[in-house]
């Protein structure tokens, strides 16, 4: 008691207005301001770096959602089309698909540019249009068979080089030897522009078509379907196993060295690089179990292994957050431990479990390395219809396009990244909405 009294008297004798105390106070305030300045500068640097990345992606990728078309007067030659009046719709589709559309396109171009006679110049003129221009002519015939024998204007998809020229990615000031489009081709393009035959519009094919060797024809539909099937397999496997494991470890497992070891390994697995899970999937699912390579089934199994630790950890945290009074009240009213867990604890913790699961699925959506290891890097044009068919995923599609030398794939890469970011934002936003809507305040 005497010591406490002496300490209080010593503190009361301190002159808080002395120069020494004032200097110490100023030093402390100065350090606080310095720390705040460093924190604000760090935050500003992070935001600036993020903005640089986003601006770079959006400035390059926004043009990937548009396409260039050239309206051309096409002579639908009856000699090429043949007799189609008595054909059924199915027979007509098969017949038109076999037509030599390139012959009609070349003859129409020669009619418009009669001075182009050399074979090399004809091919250069033809390269102004995409290979998909033949599909545009076929669709025009199927839509209206009465145009056979007439010369009709048809909007044709331009080639990638023309598209890049119109969008300003190919400079006219560069030497002809340093660009893929020649001076003569630029003259022809300028003639189409002068005649107001060149238009730009939304590129719906980017969302509805699969991959292609031609940049102007490449789309993300096949990769999107592949990602959906892969995530479906991932969710169906990882969610029930992850939630069941979390319930057992949190509510039923005895607390001993074995369960402690399991918990440590689960936490460690959450930090393992994703490519390790790809090697594991390659060794087990493909080499040992002989499952089909490049299939969403194998991709989903591999991503499920990677997602399981995240779901288990977040599910355990959600279960642990339920107040003990809920369990005690249920048991006090005569409920068994099993009934208490599944009738009370699990429903109350489900918002947190769903939030963690969606975040884990969003992480799986953006993974590339595991899918590369199991062969989902293949060039896939057709849209997969099942989990055992060959497929690719959206992140892998971005990887493939980024590795392509054609300039047209650069904007497609950025556009696909924008779509992938949109999916990730939607999934994370859904997780936040579920948490806020169903979370209970204790």
Secondary structure, DSSP 8 states (H G I E B T S, - for coil): -HHHHHHHHHHHT--TTSHHHHHHHHHHHHHHHHHHHHHHHHHHHHHHHHHHHHHHHHHHHGGGGEEEEEEEEEE--HHHH---TT--HHHHHHHHHTS-HHHHHHHHHHHH-TT--SHHHHHHHHTTB-TTHHHHHHHHHHH-GGGTTSEEEEEEEB-HHHHHHHTTSS-TTS-GGGSSS-HHHHHHHHHHHHTT-EEEEE-THHHHS---SSGGG--SHHHHHHHHHHHHHHHHHHHHHHHHHHHIIIIIS--SHHHHHHHHHHHHHTTS-HHHHHHHHIIIIIIIT---TTBHHHHHHHHHHHHHHHHHHHHHHHHHTS-HHHHHHHHHTT--HHHHIIIIIHHHHHHHHHHHHHHHHHHHHT--HHHHHTTTTS---S---STTSB---HHHHHHHHHT---THHHHHHHHHHHHHHHHHHHHHHHHHHHHHHH----
